Amino acid sequence: MEALIRHLVHPLVEHVDDVQIQEITGEAVTVYELSVHADDRARFQDDNGRLLRAVRTVLSAGSGHQKSSLELVDELGEAGEEE
């Protein structure tokens, strides 16, 4: 799944080297924390988070029977605002 997220996110950001993904696996859900450069962060939050929702939709479709969630964070380990 991390490879899918990278495949979706890399063409959308200008600072590819600053993309970080952390996977947190629970019993019923896997949460992916996405951290991007501050300049790219606005892209995911513009238009009420439309781009972030689109990436989440593809992730959800590809996750199979285990539920997956994608959160945009300021830095890995601390949750940021969504939409």
C-alpha positions in Angstrom: 0.0 0.0 0.0 2.8 2.4 0.7 4.1 1.9 -2.8 0.6 2.8 -4.1 0.5 6.0 -2.0 3.9 7.0 -3.3 2.9 6.2 -6.9 -0.2 8.5 -6.4 1.5 11.3 -4.5 4.9 11.7 -6.2 3.5 13.2 -9.5 1.4 15.7 -7.4 4.2 17.3 -5.4 7.2 19.5 -6.3 9.4 18.2 -3.4 9.4 14.5 -4.0 12.3 13.9 -1.5 10.2 15.3 1.3 7.4 12.8 1.0 7.3 10.5 4.0 4.8 7.8 4.8 4.5 6.0 8.1 2.3 2.9 8.4 0.5 2.2 11.7 -1.2 -1.2 11.7 -4.1 -2.0 14.0 -6.4 -5.0 14.3 -9.2 -3.6 12.1 -7.5 -0.6 10.3 -4.2 0.4 8.9 -3.5 4.2 9.1 -0.9 5.8 6.8 0.5 9.1 7.9 1.6 11.2 4.9 4.0 14.1 5.4 4.9 16.4 2.6 6.8 19.7 2.2 5.0 22.8 3.4 4.8 24.1 -0.1 3.0 20.9 -1.3 0.8 20.6 1.8 -1.5 23.4 0.5 -2.1 21.4 -2.6 -3.7 18.6 -0.6 -5.8 21.0 1.5 -7.0 23.3 -1.3 -10.6 23.0 -2.5 -11.8 21.5 0.8 -9.2 18.6 0.6 -10.5 17.4 -2.8 -7.1 16.0 -3.8 -6.6 14.3 -0.5 -10.0 12.7 -0.7 -9.2 11.4 -4.2 -6.1 9.7 -3.0 -8.0 8.2 -0.1 -10.7 6.9 -2.4 -8.1 5.0 -4.5 -6.4 3.7 -1.4 -9.7 2.5 0.0 -10.5 0.7 -3.3 -7.1 -1.0 -3.3 -7.0 -2.0 0.4 -9.1 -5.1 0.1 -10.6 -6.5 3.2 -8.4 -4.5 5.7 -9.7 -0.9 6.0 -7.0 1.7 5.3 -7.0 5.4 6.2 -4.7 8.2 5.0 -4.0 11.2 7.3 -2.1 14.3 6.3 0.3 15.2 9.1 2.7 18.2 9.7 5.4 15.8 10.7 5.4 12.1 11.2 4.0 11.2 14.6 1.8 14.2 15.0 -1.6 14.5 13.3 -2.5 17.5 11.2 -5.7 19.0 10.1 -7.8 17.3 7.4 -9.9 19.0 4.9 
